[in-house]
Structures are given as structure tokens and as C-alpha cells.
Amino acid sequence: MTEQPLRDDPRAGTSDRREQRAWYFYDWANSAYVTTAGAVLFAPYLTSVAERAACGRVGTVANPCTQDLSVLGVGVSAGSLVFYAITFTTLLSAFVLPVVGAVADRSSSKRTLMARFAWLGSAAAAAMFFISGTGWQLGVALLLVANLALGASLVVYDAILCEVATPDERDRVSSRGWALGYLAGGLLLAANLALVTFHDTFGLSTAMAVRVSLLSAGVWWGVFTWIPYRGIRDRPATPALQVHGGLVRRSFGQLFTTLAETRRYPQTLLFLVAYLFYNDGIQTVIASASVYGQKQLGFTTGFLIATILLVQFVAFAGALIFGRIARRIGSRLTIMGGLVIWMAVVISAYFMPAGQMLPFGILAVAIGMVLGGTQALSRSFYSQLIPRGREAEYFSLYQACERGTSWLGTLVFGLVYQLTDSYRPAIAALVVFFAVGLILLSRVDARRAIMEAGNTPPHVV
């Protein structure tokens, strides 16, 4: 018999609009780092620092840096360093985040746990200001801390979605959170665009303007985390599994038991595998777009920031539009339509002419329309497929392949570039991730998956 959630159980979700608005603001807070640092400035900046260390200069489209760095005795292309760093971070997160999820499920103050991780990540992001010269090692270390802390905070944040929204509300609440996140990222990015573009007016070099922008992202993340920290209510922990011992021992015990029992939810696992593939594609596009535009297509940093800014504001509208579509046809079908558009995007990027701003801008609009929608609906759809009492643990598996933490896509992108010395075949290779994700998602029986997890399906699945 399928277990039905009790409506007086906090984990079944409540409908407090004030608390939901407070919850939205963590998307607003962390998106400043995800956008300014993760999507735009950090990858090309760290690549330039690595190129100075390897070649004594910054590479250009006409005269690229082809020397390798020595990383633990292994030759690594300077142009691939940041992608390998993201890959390593994600592999490490595969061990760290599930433990975070197990701890969170046993915590009676998820908001505090989320905020502590957020403030650790924001401190690391702010410290990126100190990366300069040839100090790529500091850049890699801070990226590791910031991304791990981001992933850990999002594990807890996403689990809280199940507590602040009922099943019928989750597409709306998740989409509004994503939309606000893109709006916030766009606003800060607009300020950073002005700073980088008119750096001479402020008496700054381009590098210093980038460093100040990275600092602003960390400060924004830390300050606005205070809103959800104060606005979300604590709820008593009701762990589904009884494991004896201290908190850490009980958390590991719950984790191992849950992993052993995942075969009871085959449709949930099928979605998670599909998500692993298509989200790897999305995250690699996000992480590589600025490098691709600068190093392959020859665009300036200012133009790239303006383009990503365009993506941010289009994504704000796209997340809300996708949320409305999902209310009519269901989130699974809406996500599948978005994946078809993603496939067209990466194929078009392969043929994109160098130095042509208009085609690149059109491509950016297409990315913006599907970016927020596919991510927001993936989060809310997955929240329906996980058993009560283990939300954070299951979201830890979800976050292992979430924003900025994809590993297979960035690994493939870095390897293809290292083999070909061109970012074009690297970007084209990503179509495989969207195609595999689409095929697997088409095989997910959404209603069966929700019932298997013991949850009540929303009116439109």
C-alpha cells in the first residue's frame, strides 16, 4: 500500500506565503556568486592567471598559450585547468554532500545549517579578490571551498522546499525562487558590467575591476542569506530511520541504509540519472560560455558580461513562463521540451562565427528562455519523487550534479579541448548529454514515481 503524507506533518509542506518569500531569497543571495563568479568572471580570469604561470603571458585567439602547467607532476593545459578543478570539486562533493544531507535530515534547525554553509562559501568567494599574478593555486583552493559550501547549502535549501510548499505549490514556488535568483544575479552583474567596462573611469585596471566584482559577489551572497535565515521557521526533525550513536555516526548510518534502499524507488533513480546527464550539459554550458566566447570567438570581457546579463533577465521571464506551462501540461513534459531547445543551442554554438555579436546575442536569448525553466522545474519535480524524512539526503545526491558542480561534462569539455586545441568540438560534444537525458526522462513514469515515494501527486503531473 502506498503511504499517504499526513497534512499535519511539517514535511508534507505548508502554505505560508511569508515563509515562502523568505525562502525565495536564498536563490537571490547565492545567484550573485553563481552568475558573477561561476558563469562569467572566474573561469576566464583563472584561465588568464594560469596562462601567465605557464607561458608568461595571457593567450589570445591569434596567439594562444599552448604550454602546460605542472599540477602534482601532471601536465595540464592552462585552458583546461578550471574545468579540471570543477571536476575535482564535484568528485569530492560526491562524498561530502550525502553526509551533509544525512546530517540535515536529523537537524531541527535547517535554516541555521544552510546559513553556516552559505557564509563559509561567501567568505571564500570574497577572498577571490586576492588572486593575482600567477597564483592559480589560491584560485583553485578558493573555488573548491566556495563550490563545496554552495552545494552543501543548496542541499539544505532544496530540502526546505518540501516544508514550505505543498505538492501543488512546488512548481510555482521553485520557479519564483529561480526567477528571483536570475533577477538578483542580473542586477549585480549589471553593476559589475559598468565597473569592468569603465574601469579606467574608476582608476582601476581590468584585472582589479574583475577582482572587485568577485568580492562583491561574495559580500552579496553573505548579506542576503540573512533574510531566509531569519524568515524560515525551525521544524522538529523526524528521521525515518532509527540508527543509534552520535550525530555523525547516526548520519552515516542513515546514509548507508538509504543508499541500500534506493532500489525501492526505481523511477526516482531513473529521473536522477537523466538529470545527471542533462544537468551536466547545462552546467558545462554555463561554466564554459565565457571562456568559449572570449577564447574561441574573440569577444571582450565587457561584451560577454553584457551577454550574460541579457541571459539573466531573459531567464527571469523564462522561469516564470515555464512554471505556467508546467501547470497545464506537467513539469516532466515541460522539461523535455526545454531539452530539445538545449540541443539546438549547443549545435548552433558549434557553427557560431567568430566576432559576430548578433548571432551570439540571439543564442543568448534562447539559452535564457530554457535555463531558468528547466532548472526550476527539475527541482520541484524531484521534490515530488523523494520519501519523507530523507529530503536532504536525496537532495544531496541531486546537488552532486547541480549548479557549477557537474563533472562528466566539464571533464569531456576539457579533454576535447586538450586533444583538439579548439573549443568548438568541445561545445558540440555536449549535445550527447542533452540527448541521453531526454531519452531517459521520457521513460520516467511520473505518477508511479510519486506514489512509490509515498507522496500525493499534484493535480497535474
C-alpha positions as CSV (number, residue, x, y, z in Angstrom):
1,M,0.0,0.0,0.0
2,T,1.3,3.5,-0.8
3,E,1.9,5.6,2.2
4,Q,0.0,8.9,2.1
5,P,1.5,12.0,3.6
6,L,-0.2,13.5,6.7
7,R,-1.2,17.1,6.2
8,D,-0.2,17.9,9.8
9,D,3.2,16.6,9.1
10,P,5.6,19.6,8.5
11,R,7.3,17.6,5.9
12,A,4.1,17.4,3.8
13,G,4.5,21.1,3.1
14,T,2.7,24.2,4.5
15,S,1.3,27.2,2.7
16,D,2.7,30.2,4.4
17,R,3.3,32.8,1.8
18,R,5.6,34.9,4.1
19,E,7.8,32.0,4.7
20,Q,7.9,31.1,1.0
21,R,9.0,34.7,0.2
22,A,11.8,34.3,2.8
23,W,12.8,31.0,1.2
24,Y,13.0,32.7,-2.3
25,F,15.7,35.0,-1.0
26,Y,18.4,32.3,-0.8
27,D,18.1,32.0,-4.6
28,W,18.5,35.8,-4.6
29,A,21.5,35.5,-2.3
30,N,23.6,32.8,-3.9
31,S,22.9,33.6,-7.5
32,A,25.2,36.6,-7.3
33,Y,28.2,34.2,-6.9
34,V,26.8,31.7,-9.4
35,T,26.4,34.4,-12.0
36,T,29.2,36.9,-11.5
37,A,31.9,34.3,-10.4
38,G,30.7,30.9,-11.7
39,A,29.2,31.9,-15.0
40,V,31.1,35.0,-16.2
41,L,34.3,36.2,-14.5
42,F,36.1,33.5,-12.6
43,A,36.7,30.9,-15.3
44,P,38.4,33.3,-17.8
45,Y,40.2,35.2,-15.0
46,L,41.7,32.0,-13.5
47,T,42.5,30.8,-17.1
48,S,44.4,34.1,-17.6
49,V,46.3,33.6,-14.3
50,A,47.1,30.1,-15.3
51,E,48.3,31.2,-18.7
52,R,50.7,33.7,-17.1
53,A,52.1,31.0,-15.0
54,A,52.5,28.6,-17.9
55,C,53.6,31.0,-20.7
56,G,54.4,34.2,-19.0
57,R,51.6,36.0,-20.8
58,V,47.8,35.8,-21.4
59,G,46.8,33.9,-24.6
60,T,44.8,35.4,-27.4
61,V,42.7,33.9,-30.2
62,A,45.6,34.7,-32.6
63,N,48.3,33.6,-30.3
64,P,47.0,31.1,-27.7
65,C,49.0,29.8,-24.8
66,T,49.9,26.1,-25.5
67,Q,52.2,25.4,-22.6
68,D,51.1,23.1,-19.8
69,L,51.1,23.7,-16.1
70,S,52.6,21.1,-13.7
71,V,49.8,20.1,-11.3
72,L,51.1,17.4,-8.9
73,G,53.6,16.3,-11.5
74,V,51.0,16.0,-14.3
75,G,50.9,18.3,-17.3
76,V,47.7,20.2,-17.5
77,S,46.7,22.7,-20.3
78,A,46.2,26.2,-18.8
79,G,43.0,26.5,-20.8
80,S,41.6,23.3,-19.2
81,L,42.7,24.0,-15.6
82,V,39.4,25.5,-14.4
83,F,37.4,22.7,-15.9
84,Y,39.5,20.0,-14.2
85,A,39.2,22.0,-10.9
86,I,35.4,21.9,-11.2
87,T,35.6,18.2,-12.0
88,F,37.7,17.5,-8.9
89,T,35.3,19.6,-6.7
90,T,32.3,17.5,-7.9
91,L,34.0,14.2,-7.3
92,L,34.8,15.4,-3.8
93,S,31.2,16.6,-3.3
94,A,30.0,13.1,-4.2
95,F,31.5,12.0,-0.8
96,V,30.7,15.2,1.2
97,L,27.2,16.2,0.2
98,P,25.4,13.0,1.0
99,V,26.8,13.2,4.6
100,V,25.6,16.8,4.7
101,G,22.1,15.7,3.6
102,A,22.1,13.0,6.3
103,V,23.0,15.5,9.0
104,A,20.4,18.0,7.7
105,D,17.6,15.4,7.9
106,R,18.4,15.0,11.6
107,S,18.7,18.7,12.3
108,S,15.9,20.7,13.9
109,S,17.3,24.0,12.5
110,K,17.9,23.5,8.8
111,R,17.9,27.3,8.3
112,T,21.0,27.6,10.6
113,L,22.8,24.8,8.9
114,M,22.1,26.3,5.5
115,A,23.2,29.8,6.6
116,R,26.5,28.5,8.1
117,F,27.4,26.8,4.8
118,A,26.4,29.9,2.9
119,W,28.6,32.2,5.0
120,L,31.6,29.9,4.6
121,G,31.1,29.9,0.8
122,S,30.6,33.7,0.7
123,A,33.8,34.2,2.6
124,A,35.7,32.0,0.1
125,A,34.1,33.9,-2.8
126,A,35.1,37.3,-1.3
127,A,38.6,36.0,-0.8
128,M,38.9,35.5,-4.6
129,F,39.8,39.2,-4.6
130,F,43.3,38.2,-3.5
131,I,44.0,36.0,-6.6
132,S,46.5,37.8,-8.8
133,G,49.7,37.4,-10.8
134,T,50.4,33.7,-11.4
135,G,48.7,32.5,-8.2
136,W,46.4,29.9,-9.8
137,Q,46.8,27.6,-6.7
138,L,44.9,30.0,-4.5
139,G,42.2,30.3,-7.2
140,V,41.8,26.5,-7.3
141,A,41.6,26.3,-3.5
142,L,39.0,29.0,-3.1
143,L,36.9,27.5,-6.0
144,L,37.0,24.2,-4.1
145,V,35.7,25.7,-0.8
146,A,33.2,28.0,-2.4
147,N,31.6,25.4,-4.6
148,L,31.5,22.7,-1.8
149,A,29.9,25.2,0.5
150,L,27.4,26.3,-2.2
151,G,26.5,22.7,-2.8
152,A,26.1,21.9,0.9
153,S,23.9,25.0,1.5
154,L,21.7,24.1,-1.5
155,V,21.2,20.6,-0.2
156,V,19.6,22.0,2.9
157,Y,17.8,24.8,1.0
158,D,16.2,22.5,-1.5
159,A,15.1,20.1,1.2
160,I,13.3,23.1,2.9
161,L,11.2,23.4,-0.2
162,C,9.3,20.3,0.9
163,E,8.5,22.0,4.2
164,V,7.4,25.4,3.0
165,A,5.2,24.4,0.0
166,T,2.5,21.8,-0.7
167,P,2.9,19.4,-3.7
168,D,0.6,21.6,-5.8
169,E,2.6,24.7,-5.0
170,R,6.1,23.5,-5.6
171,D,6.4,24.3,-9.3
172,R,5.2,27.8,-8.6
173,V,7.4,28.3,-5.5
174,S,10.5,26.8,-7.1
175,S,10.1,28.8,-10.3
176,R,9.7,32.1,-8.4
177,G,12.8,31.3,-6.5
178,W,14.8,30.7,-9.6
179,A,13.3,33.8,-11.2
180,L,14.3,36.0,-8.3
181,G,17.8,34.4,-8.4
182,Y,18.3,35.3,-12.0
183,L,17.0,38.8,-11.3
184,A,19.4,39.3,-8.5
185,G,22.3,37.9,-10.5
186,G,21.4,40.2,-13.3
187,L,21.3,43.3,-11.1
188,L,24.7,42.7,-9.6
189,L,26.1,41.7,-12.9
190,A,24.9,45.0,-14.4
191,A,26.9,46.8,-11.7
192,N,29.9,44.7,-12.5
193,L,29.5,45.3,-16.2
194,A,29.7,49.0,-15.6
195,L,32.8,48.5,-13.4
196,V,34.7,46.3,-15.8
197,T,33.7,48.3,-18.9
198,F,34.5,51.7,-17.5
199,H,37.4,50.6,-15.2
200,D,39.6,53.5,-16.4
201,T,37.0,55.9,-15.1
202,F,37.2,54.4,-11.6
203,G,41.0,54.3,-11.8
204,L,41.2,50.5,-11.9
205,S,42.9,48.0,-14.2
206,T,40.7,45.4,-15.9
207,A,42.1,42.7,-13.6
208,M,41.4,44.8,-10.5
209,A,37.9,45.5,-11.7
210,V,37.3,41.8,-12.1
211,R,38.7,41.2,-8.6
212,V,36.4,43.8,-7.0
213,S,33.5,42.2,-8.9
214,L,34.4,38.8,-7.4
215,L,34.5,40.4,-3.9
216,S,31.1,42.0,-4.5
217,A,29.6,38.5,-5.3
218,G,30.8,37.1,-2.0
219,V,29.5,40.0,0.0
220,W,26.1,39.9,-1.7
221,W,25.8,36.2,-1.0
222,G,26.6,36.6,2.7
223,V,24.5,39.6,3.4
224,F,21.2,38.4,1.7
225,T,21.5,35.0,3.3
226,W,20.3,36.8,6.5
227,I,16.7,37.0,5.0
228,P,16.0,33.3,4.8
229,Y,17.9,32.7,8.0
230,R,15.5,34.9,9.8
231,G,12.3,34.2,7.9
232,I,12.2,30.4,7.7
233,R,10.8,28.5,10.7
234,D,12.6,25.7,12.5
235,R,10.7,22.4,12.5
236,P,11.3,19.3,14.6
237,A,13.5,16.6,12.9
238,T,11.6,13.4,12.3
239,P,14.2,11.0,10.8
240,A,12.7,8.0,9.0
241,L,15.4,5.6,10.1
242,Q,16.4,4.7,13.7
243,V,20.2,4.5,13.9
244,H,21.9,4.6,17.3
245,G,25.0,6.7,18.3
246,G,26.1,10.3,18.0
247,L,25.0,12.7,15.3
248,V,27.8,11.9,12.8
249,R,27.5,8.1,13.4
250,R,23.7,8.3,13.0
251,S,24.0,10.4,9.9
252,F,26.4,7.9,8.2
253,G,24.2,5.0,9.3
254,Q,21.1,6.7,7.8
255,L,23.1,7.5,4.6
256,F,24.2,3.9,4.1
257,T,20.8,2.5,4.8
258,T,19.2,4.9,2.4
259,L,21.6,4.1,-0.4
260,A,21.0,0.4,0.1
261,E,17.2,1.0,-0.2
262,T,17.2,3.3,-3.3
263,R,16.3,0.2,-5.4
264,R,12.8,0.6,-3.9
265,Y,12.4,3.8,-5.9
266,P,13.4,2.8,-9.5
267,Q,11.6,5.7,-11.2
268,T,13.2,8.3,-8.9
269,L,16.6,6.8,-9.7
270,L,15.8,6.9,-13.4
271,F,15.0,10.6,-13.1
272,L,18.2,11.2,-11.1
273,V,20.3,9.5,-13.8
274,A,18.5,11.5,-16.5
275,Y,19.1,14.7,-14.5
276,L,22.8,13.8,-14.1
277,F,23.2,13.8,-17.9
278,Y,21.2,16.8,-19.0
279,N,22.2,18.9,-16.0
280,D,25.9,18.1,-16.7
281,G,25.3,19.6,-20.1
282,I,23.6,22.7,-18.7
283,Q,26.3,23.3,-16.1
284,T,29.1,22.9,-18.6
285,V,27.5,25.4,-20.9
286,I,27.2,27.8,-18.0
287,A,30.8,27.2,-16.9
288,S,32.3,27.3,-20.4
289,A,30.3,30.0,-22.1
290,S,32.5,32.9,-21.1
291,V,35.7,31.1,-22.0
292,Y,34.2,30.0,-25.3
293,G,33.1,33.5,-26.1
294,Q,36.5,35.1,-25.1
295,K,39.0,32.5,-26.3
296,Q,37.2,31.0,-29.3
297,L,35.0,33.8,-30.6
298,G,37.2,36.7,-29.6
299,F,34.7,38.7,-27.6
300,T,35.8,41.2,-25.0
301,T,35.1,40.7,-21.3
302,G,32.6,43.6,-21.3
303,F,30.6,42.2,-24.2
304,L,30.5,38.8,-22.5
305,I,29.2,40.3,-19.3
306,A,26.5,42.2,-21.2
307,T,25.5,38.9,-22.9
308,I,25.3,37.0,-19.7
309,L,23.3,39.9,-18.3
310,L,20.9,39.5,-21.1
311,V,20.6,35.8,-20.3
312,Q,19.9,36.7,-16.7
313,F,16.9,38.9,-17.4
314,V,15.5,36.6,-20.1
315,A,15.9,33.7,-17.7
316,F,13.9,35.6,-15.1
317,A,10.9,35.6,-17.5
318,G,11.7,32.1,-18.8
319,A,11.5,30.6,-15.3
320,L,8.0,32.1,-14.7
321,I,6.8,31.1,-18.2
322,F,8.0,27.5,-17.8
323,G,6.2,27.5,-14.4
324,R,2.9,28.5,-16.1
325,I,3.4,25.9,-18.8
326,A,4.0,23.2,-16.2
327,R,0.7,24.0,-14.5
328,R,-1.0,23.0,-17.8
329,I,1.0,20.0,-19.1
330,G,3.1,18.9,-16.1
331,S,6.7,19.6,-15.3
332,R,8.1,16.4,-16.9
333,L,6.8,17.3,-20.4
334,T,7.9,20.9,-20.0
335,I,11.4,19.9,-19.1
336,M,11.6,17.6,-22.1
337,G,10.6,20.5,-24.4
338,G,13.4,22.5,-22.8
339,L,16.0,19.8,-23.5
340,V,15.1,19.9,-27.2
341,I,15.9,23.6,-27.3
342,W,19.2,23.0,-25.4
343,M,20.3,20.5,-28.1
344,A,19.6,23.2,-30.8
345,V,21.6,25.7,-28.7
346,V,24.9,23.7,-28.5
347,I,24.7,22.7,-32.2
348,S,24.2,26.3,-33.1
349,A,27.2,27.3,-30.9
350,Y,29.5,25.0,-32.9
351,F,28.8,26.9,-36.1
352,M,28.8,30.4,-34.4
353,P,31.1,32.7,-36.5
354,A,33.9,34.4,-34.5
355,G,33.4,38.1,-33.7
356,Q,29.7,38.3,-34.8
357,M,27.7,39.8,-32.0
358,L,24.2,39.5,-33.3
359,P,24.1,35.6,-33.7
360,F,25.7,35.3,-30.3
361,G,23.1,37.5,-28.8
362,I,20.2,35.5,-30.4
363,L,21.8,32.3,-28.9
364,A,21.9,34.0,-25.5
365,V,18.2,34.7,-25.6
366,A,17.5,31.1,-26.4
367,I,19.6,30.0,-23.5
368,G,17.9,32.4,-21.2
369,M,14.4,31.1,-22.1
370,V,15.2,27.5,-21.2
371,L,17.9,28.0,-18.5
372,G,15.8,29.0,-15.5
373,G,12.7,26.9,-16.5
374,T,14.5,23.6,-16.9
375,Q,16.4,24.0,-13.6
376,A,13.4,25.3,-11.6
377,L,11.1,22.5,-12.7
378,S,13.7,19.9,-12.2
379,R,14.0,20.9,-8.6
380,S,10.2,20.9,-8.0
381,F,9.6,17.7,-9.9
382,Y,12.4,15.9,-8.0
383,S,10.9,17.1,-4.7
384,Q,7.8,15.0,-5.5
385,L,9.8,11.8,-6.0
386,I,11.6,11.5,-2.7
387,P,10.4,9.8,0.5
388,R,9.5,11.9,3.6
389,G,12.2,12.1,6.3
390,R,15.1,11.8,3.8
391,E,14.6,15.0,1.7
392,A,18.0,16.5,2.4
393,E,19.8,13.2,1.8
394,Y,18.1,12.7,-1.6
395,F,18.7,16.4,-2.5
396,S,22.4,15.8,-1.6
397,L,22.5,13.3,-4.5
398,Y,20.7,15.9,-6.6
399,Q,23.1,18.6,-5.7
400,A,26.1,16.5,-6.5
401,C,25.3,17.2,-10.1
402,E,23.7,20.7,-9.7
403,R,24.9,24.3,-10.4
404,G,28.6,24.6,-11.0
405,T,29.3,21.0,-9.8
406,S,28.9,18.9,-13.0
407,W,31.9,16.6,-13.5
408,L,31.4,14.5,-16.6
409,G,30.5,17.4,-18.9
410,T,33.4,19.6,-17.7
411,L,35.8,16.6,-18.0
412,V,34.7,15.9,-21.5
413,F,34.9,19.6,-22.4
414,G,38.4,19.9,-21.0
415,L,39.7,16.7,-22.6
416,V,38.3,17.5,-26.1
417,Y,39.9,20.9,-25.9
418,Q,43.2,19.4,-24.8
419,L,43.1,17.0,-27.7
420,T,42.0,19.5,-30.4
421,D,43.2,22.9,-29.1
422,S,39.7,24.2,-30.1
423,Y,36.6,24.9,-28.0
424,R,34.2,24.2,-31.0
425,P,34.3,20.4,-30.9
426,A,34.2,20.7,-27.1
427,I,31.0,22.6,-27.1
428,A,29.4,20.4,-29.8
429,A,30.2,17.2,-27.7
430,L,27.7,18.4,-25.1
431,V,24.7,17.6,-27.3
432,V,25.2,13.9,-26.2
433,F,24.4,14.9,-22.6
434,F,21.1,16.5,-23.5
435,A,20.1,13.7,-25.9
436,V,20.7,11.0,-23.3
437,G,18.9,13.0,-20.6
438,L,15.9,13.5,-22.9
439,I,15.7,9.7,-23.7
440,L,15.9,8.7,-20.1
441,L,13.4,11.4,-18.9
442,S,10.9,10.2,-21.5
443,R,10.9,6.8,-19.8
444,V,10.1,8.2,-16.3
445,D,6.5,7.4,-15.1
446,A,5.9,10.5,-13.0
447,R,2.7,9.4,-11.3
448,R,4.2,6.0,-10.4
449,A,7.4,7.6,-9.1
450,I,5.4,10.0,-6.8
451,M,3.3,7.1,-5.5
452,E,6.3,4.9,-4.9
453,A,7.8,7.5,-2.7
454,G,4.6,7.7,-0.6
455,N,3.6,11.1,-1.7
456,T,0.4,12.6,-3.0
457,P,0.6,13.5,-6.7
458,P,-0.3,17.1,-7.6
459,H,-3.4,17.7,-9.8
460,V,-1.2,18.0,-13.0
461,V,1.7,15.6,-13.1
